[in-house]
């Protein structure tokens, strides 16, 4: 399923833990929101129970792609 972080808990309750949830609109803490209305950080999305995160522009538009990716991974690890 595709769901914002705000919808994960109700979906897990209704569908069980075996459903795979992909969460778009994930932005690192210091990133722009762009056109996303329901934005969440990588840490918040993982804590909410997302299985996969969609993080496009914060990486694509970064001056240093590898550095941006490492910072995002650091945020994700801090939620585990």
N, C-alpha and C positions, 0 to 999 in steps of 0.2 A: 504494500500500500504506500501511497505518497501522502504524507501528512506533516503539517507543521508541528513543531515541538509542543505547542499548546494542545494538540489533539492526541498525542501519543497515549497518555494515561487512559482516557476513555476508550480508545481503540483497543488497547491491551486488555482492558476489562471486558469489552464486548467480544473480542476475537481470540483472546488467549495469547500466550507467549510465543507460539509457533509462527505467528504472522510476521513477515519481514516488513519493517517500516523504513522508508527512505524519506529523509527530511531535507527539503530545499530551503533556501533563504537563510543559510547558515553564514554568519559573518563573524570574523574574529573581533575580539573586544574593541579594538581601536579602528575598525574598518568603517567605511561609509555604508549606509543602508541601501544606496542606489534606489531602485524603484520598488524594493521589497517592503511590503506593509507589515508582515509578520516575521520579523527577524529574530533570530536567536544566536547565541554564541555556540561554538563547538562544545564547550564544556556543558552548557545548559542542555543542548540537544542530546548529548550522550547520557547525562544524568537522567533525562526524561525517558530514555529508553530507545533512542533511535539506533537502528542497525547500520545504516549508511547515511552519510552526510553529503549534501550537494553544495560544494563551495567552488563557484566559478570565477566570477570577476575579482574577488580579493586575491586570487592567485594569478589569473590571466593578466590583470592590470598592474601587478606589482613590479616595481623597478628591479627587484631581485627575486625571481621566482623561487629559487631554492630556499632562500632566507624566509620568505613568506610561508612556504610550505612547512618548514621546520617550526616556525612559531605556532602555526595552527596545530601541528602534531603535539607540541608542548601543551597547548590548551586542552587537547583531547586527553592526553596522558594525565593531566592534573585532575581529571574527573573520574579516573578509574580507581 
